[in-house]
């Protein structure tokens, strides 16, 4: 019969030359200490359930004291008497999907077939840079609100990015509920950070510097894509997916097909003289296929998939960047981060039109907005135009009064 296992007795246990050696406890049936030939000491529990003999590893001695292992062994035996099988429950637990598994399913089943390339790219970055390293290994049932809050709080310095991460997690869990992967959404109800208004557009001087940067850029195919973005106020995906067949040079109209627009509806955009000049300079002899073909045929239909690198280079050349010191593989390196986004070219287009007296309704149609409220972000610029107009009449009124008093 064995003896009561204590810390002192474990220290005296020698490793066998091969296999393992088990020492049984005299008080708790089935509780023992196993020492392998490699010198690894673990606490185990042997038990019988449904006619099957099973051996459950409670944990390593390096992680548990004898007292803690003894308490756990007693609790396990109580559960076994109630009909639970610890080995089977552990096995089932290992089969449960993790948050990382849900992220993979989300990308393959939802994001790839439904989202625009730019949005898909952002989702992948958040999953790979934040979700997987942070809480990706947790089982879905183990992910709680506190885990979500902690991950959200870790991005407090960038509230906009933190809130987008929270939205992504909430969407993933909602789909997980729909797919019967989980029953709850721990991201629901987590407070968002206050976001400052992201209203940024290029001034006329910045536009001039940006144009000069594009003129000197080596890849003029990419430069033309950025020029078309600036001249039409279109979205990046709409420009990169554009094909020559969409342009009517008799009516000077660009017809964007529904599958290329955010609102999933056909849009007819009139083309300005500078835009027509750009397009005709770009036009090949056989004006068919994409305006901006990629370097290789891929899932995007052989078109260029991103303007990220050209954008950074153009912003750097035009002074629209800030320098950041970051840790690289070979030490500290300088990275240049643009102070404006590609999407801000669209804001620049709209802002300059509104500030020059174009109505919000017309600007909304040019941008393809379906809701008037979306265009209202530019309303304050219209107010400034109206104020300037009424000031002109004020000047006329004042001048008239002066002339009258002088006669």
C-alpha positions in Angstrom: 0.0 0.0 0.0 1.3 3.5 -0.8 2.1 6.3 1.5 0.6 9.8 1.8 2.2 11.9 -0.9 3.9 15.1 0.4 6.4 17.6 -1.1 9.3 15.9 0.7 8.5 12.5 -0.7 8.3 13.9 -4.3 11.8 15.4 -4.0 13.1 11.9 -3.2 11.5 10.3 -6.3 14.1 9.4 -8.9 13.5 9.2 -12.6 13.4 5.6 -14.1 15.9 4.6 -16.8 13.0 4.3 -19.2 9.2 4.7 -19.3 7.7 6.1 -16.1 7.3 5.2 -12.4 4.1 5.9 -10.5 3.8 6.3 -6.7 0.2 6.0 -5.3 -1.3 8.1 -2.5 -2.6 6.2 0.5 -5.5 8.5 1.2 -7.2 9.4 -2.1 -7.9 6.3 -4.3 -6.4 6.6 -7.7 -4.4 9.7 -6.9 -0.6 9.4 -7.7 2.6 11.0 -8.8 4.2 9.9 -12.1 7.9 10.5 -12.9 9.1 9.9 -16.5 12.5 8.9 -17.7 13.0 12.6 -18.8 12.5 13.7 -15.2 9.0 15.2 -15.6 6.9 14.8 -12.5 3.1 15.0 -12.8 0.0 14.4 -10.7 -2.5 11.8 -12.0 -5.8 10.3 -11.1 -6.9 6.8 -12.1 -10.7 6.1 -12.2 -13.3 3.8 -13.7 -16.5 5.0 -15.3 -19.0 3.2 -17.5 -16.8 0.1 -17.3 -13.8 1.9 -18.7 -10.5 2.4 -16.8 -9.1 5.9 -17.4 -6.0 7.9 -16.4 -6.3 11.7 -16.1 -3.3 14.0 -15.8 -4.1 16.7 -13.3 -1.0 18.8 -14.0 2.8 19.0 -13.6 4.4 19.4 -10.2 6.2 22.5 -11.5 2.8 24.1 -11.9 1.0 22.6 -8.8 1.8 22.0 -5.2 0.9 18.7 -3.6 -1.9 20.4 -1.6 -3.5 22.0 -4.7 -3.3 18.7 -6.7 -4.8 16.8 -3.7 -7.8 19.3 -3.6 -8.3 19.0 -7.4 -8.2 15.2 -7.2 -10.9 15.2 -4.5 -13.1 17.5 -6.7 -12.6 15.3 -9.7 -13.6 12.2 -7.8 -16.8 14.0 -6.6 -17.6 14.8 -10.3 -16.9 11.2 -11.3 -19.4 10.0 -8.7 -22.0 12.4 -10.3 -21.5 10.7 -13.7 -19.0 13.1 -15.2 -16.0 11.8 -17.2 -13.0 14.3 -16.9 -11.1 12.7 -19.7 -14.0 13.0 -22.1 -14.8 16.5 -21.1 -11.2 17.5 -21.7 -11.2 15.9 -25.1 -14.4 17.7 -26.0 -12.9 21.0 -24.8 -10.0 20.6 -27.2 -12.5 20.2 -30.1 -14.2 23.5 -29.3 -13.3 26.2 -31.8 -11.1 29.1 -30.8 -11.6 32.8 -31.6 -8.8 32.3 -34.2 -10.9 29.5 -35.8 -13.9 31.9 -36.0 -11.7 34.6 -37.5 -10.6 32.2 -40.3 -14.2 31.2 -41.0 -15.3 34.8 -41.0 -12.7 35.7 -43.6 -13.4 32.7 -45.9 -17.2 32.6 -45.5 -18.1 36.2 -45.2 -15.4 38.8 -45.8 -13.8 37.4 -49.0 -17.1 36.9 -51.0 -18.9 40.1 -49.7 -16.4 42.9 -48.9 -14.4 45.2 -51.1 -10.7 44.5 -51.4 -9.7 47.6 -49.3 -12.2 46.6 -46.5 -11.0 43.0 -46.7 -7.4 44.1 -46.4 -8.2 46.1 -43.2 -10.0 43.1 -41.7 -7.1 40.9 -42.3 -4.7 43.4 -40.7 -6.8 43.7 -37.6 -7.2 39.9 -37.3 -3.5 39.2 -37.8 -2.1 42.1 -35.8 -4.5 42.4 -33.0 -7.1 39.6 -32.6 -4.9 36.5 -33.2 -1.9 37.6 -31.0 -4.2 39.0 -28.3 -7.0 36.5 -27.7 -7.1 34.3 -30.8 -6.2 31.1 -28.9 -9.1 31.4 -26.4 -12.0 28.9 -26.9 -15.1 30.8 -28.0 -16.9 29.8 -24.8 -14.1 31.2 -22.8 -14.0 34.6 -24.4 -15.7 37.1 -22.0 -16.6 40.8 -22.1 -13.4 41.6 -20.0 -11.2 40.0 -22.7 -12.9 42.2 -25.4 -12.6 45.3 -23.2 -8.9 44.7 -22.5 -8.2 44.3 -26.2 -10.2 47.4 -27.1 -8.4 49.4 -24.3 -5.0 48.3 -25.7 -5.8 50.5 -28.7 -6.9 53.5 -26.7 -4.3 55.7 -28.4 -6.0 55.2 -31.7 -9.7 55.4 -30.8 -10.9 55.1 -34.4 -9.0 51.9 -35.0 -10.0 50.6 -31.6 -13.7 51.1 -32.4 -13.3 49.4 -35.8 -11.7 46.4 -34.1 -14.7 46.3 -31.7 -17.1 46.4 -34.6 -15.2 43.6 -36.4 -15.3 41.4 -33.3 -19.1 42.0 -32.8 -19.7 41.1 -36.4 -17.7 37.9 -36.1 -19.6 36.8 -33.0 -22.9 37.6 -34.5 -22.0 35.4 -37.4 -20.7 32.8 -35.0 -24.2 32.7 -33.3 -25.8 32.5 -36.8 -23.5 29.6 -37.7 -24.2 27.8 -34.3 -20.6 28.2 -33.3 -21.4 30.1 -30.1 -24.4 31.4 -28.2 -23.3 34.8 -27.0 -21.7 38.0 -28.3 -19.3 39.3 -25.6 -18.5 42.4 -27.7 -22.1 43.6 -27.6 -22.5 46.6 -25.4 -18.8 47.4 -24.9 -18.6 51.2 -24.8 -16.9 52.8 -27.8 -14.2 55.5 -27.5 -15.1 59.0 -28.4 -13.9 59.7 -31.9 -12.7 63.1 -33.2 -14.1 64.2 -36.5 -12.0 62.8 -39.4 -12.6 65.7 -41.7 -9.4 66.2 -43.7 -9.0 67.4 -47.3 -6.2 68.8 -49.3 -5.8 72.5 -49.7 -5.2 74.0 -53.1 -1.4 74.2 -52.3 -1.4 70.6 -51.1 -3.1 69.5 -54.3 -0.5 71.4 -56.3 2.3 69.6 -54.5 0.6 66.3 -54.8 0.2 66.7 -58.6 3.9 67.5 -58.9 4.7 64.4 -56.9 2.6 62.3 -59.2 4.3 63.8 -62.3 7.7 62.6 -61.1 6.6 59.2 -59.8 8.1 56.3 -61.6 5.0 54.2 -62.0 2.7 56.4 -64.1 0.0 53.7 -64.2 -0.4 54.1 -60.4 -0.1 57.8 -60.7 -2.9 57.9 -63.2 -5.1 55.9 -60.9 -4.5 58.5 -58.1 -5.2 61.3 -60.6 -8.5 59.7 -61.6 -9.4 59.4 -57.9 -8.8 63.1 -57.3 -10.6 64.2 -60.5 -13.8 62.2 -60.0 -14.1 61.8 -56.2 -14.5 58.0 -56.7 -13.6 55.3 -54.3 -10.4 53.4 -54.7 -12.1 50.1 -55.6 -14.3 51.8 -58.3 -11.2 53.2 -60.0 -9.1 50.1 -59.8 -11.9 48.0 -61.2 -12.7 50.4 -64.0 -12.8 49.1 -67.6 -12.6 51.0 -70.8 -16.1 49.8 -71.9 -17.6 51.7 -69.0 -16.6 55.1 -70.5 -18.8 56.8 -73.1 -16.6 59.4 -74.9 -19.6 60.6 -77.0 -21.6 61.7 -73.9 -18.5 62.1 -71.7 -20.0 59.8 -69.0 -18.5 57.1 -66.8 -21.1 54.3 -66.1 -20.0 52.4 -62.9 -21.6 49.0 -62.8 -23.5 48.0 -59.7 -21.1 45.3 -58.7 -18.3 47.9 -58.4 -20.1 50.5 -56.3 -20.6 50.6 -52.5 -24.3 51.1 -52.8 -24.6 48.2 -55.3 -26.4 50.3 -57.9 -25.4 51.7 -61.3 -24.0 55.2 -61.3 -23.6 57.6 -64.2 -20.8 60.1 -63.6 -20.1 63.1 -65.9 -16.5 63.6 -66.8 -14.7 67.0 -66.7 -12.4 68.2 -69.4 -9.2 67.4 -67.3 -10.6 63.9 -66.7 -11.2 63.4 -70.4 -7.7 64.6 -71.2 -6.2 62.2 -68.7 -8.3 59.2 -70.0 -7.5 59.9 -73.7 -3.8 60.2 -72.9 -4.0 56.8 -71.1 -6.1 55.1 -73.7 -4.4 52.2 -75.6 -5.1 51.4 -79.2 -7.3 48.5 -78.2 -9.4 50.3 -75.6 -10.8 47.2 -73.9 -10.2 45.6 -70.5 -9.1 47.3 -67.3 -7.6 50.8 -67.1 -5.2 49.6 -64.4 -4.1 46.0 -65.1 -2.2 44.2 -62.5 1.2 42.6 -62.9 -0.4 39.1 -62.8 -3.8 37.5 -63.3 -5.5 37.0 -59.9 -8.9 36.7 -58.2 -9.4 40.4 -58.8 -9.7 39.8 -62.6 -6.1 40.9 -63.4 -6.5 44.4 -62.2 -4.2 46.3 -59.8 -5.4 45.5 -56.3 -3.9 48.3 -54.2 -2.5 51.8 -54.4 -1.0 51.7 -50.9 2.7 51.9 -51.8 2.3 54.6 -54.5 0.1 56.6 -52.1 2.8 56.5 -49.4 5.5 57.5 -51.9 3.4 60.4 -53.3 2.5 61.7 -49.9 6.2 61.5 -48.9 7.3 63.5 -52.0 4.6 66.1 -51.3 5.3 66.5 -47.6 2.1 64.9 -46.4 3.7 62.5 -44.0 5.1 62.3 -40.4 8.2 60.4 -39.6 8.0 57.6 -37.0 10.8 55.6 -35.3 9.8 52.0 -35.2 11.7 48.8 -34.2 12.6 46.6 -37.2 14.4 43.3 -37.6 17.7 45.2 -37.9 17.1 47.8 -35.2 15.3 51.2 -35.2 14.1 52.4 -38.6 12.3 55.5 -39.8 8.8 54.9 -41.2 6.8 57.5 -43.0 3.1 57.6 -42.2 0.8 59.7 -44.4 -1.2 62.4 -42.6 -4.1 61.9 -45.1 -5.8 58.8 -46.4 -6.5 57.8 -50.0 -10.2 58.3 -49.2 -9.5 61.9 -48.3 -9.1 62.6 -52.0 -12.8 61.9 -52.2 -13.4 64.4 -49.3 -11.2 66.9 -51.1 -13.2 66.6 -54.2 -16.5 67.2 -52.4 -15.2 69.9 -50.0 -13.8 72.1 -52.8 -17.1 71.8 -54.8 -19.3 72.7 -51.8 -17.0 75.6 -50.7 -17.2 77.0 -54.3 -21.0 77.1 -54.2 -22.1 73.7 -55.6 -25.2 72.4 -53.8 -25.1 69.5 -51.4 -27.7 67.7 -53.6 -25.5 67.9 -56.7 -22.4 66.8 -54.7 -24.3 63.9 -53.3 -25.2 62.7 -56.7 -21.6 63.0 -58.0 -20.4 61.0 -55.0 -23.1 58.3 -55.5 -24.7 59.0 -52.0 -28.2 57.4 -51.6 -28.9 59.2 -48.4 -28.9 63.0 -48.1 -27.6 62.7 -44.6 -24.3 61.3 -45.8 -23.6 64.4 -47.7 -24.5 66.7 -44.8 -21.0 66.3 -43.4 -20.1 69.0 -45.9 -23.0 71.3 -44.8 -20.8 73.7 -42.8 -18.8 74.4 -46.0 -22.0 75.4 -47.7 -22.8 77.7 -44.8 -19.4 79.5 -45.3 -20.3 80.0 -49.0 -23.7 81.4 -48.1 -22.1 83.7 -45.5 -19.6 84.9 -48.1 -22.4 85.6 -50.5 -24.5 87.6 -48.0 -21.3 89.5 -47.0 -21.0 90.6 -50.6 -24.4 92.2 -50.4 -23.4 93.7 -47.1 -20.5 95.3 -48.8 -22.8 96.6 -51.6 -25.2 98.0 -49.0 -22.3 99.8 -47.1 -20.9 101.2 -50.3 -24.3 102.6 -51.3 -24.7 104.3 -47.9 -21.3 105.9 -48.2 -22.1 107.2 -51.7 -25.4 108.7 -50.5 -23.8 110.5 -47.5 -21.1 111.9 -49.8 -23.6 113.6 -52.2 
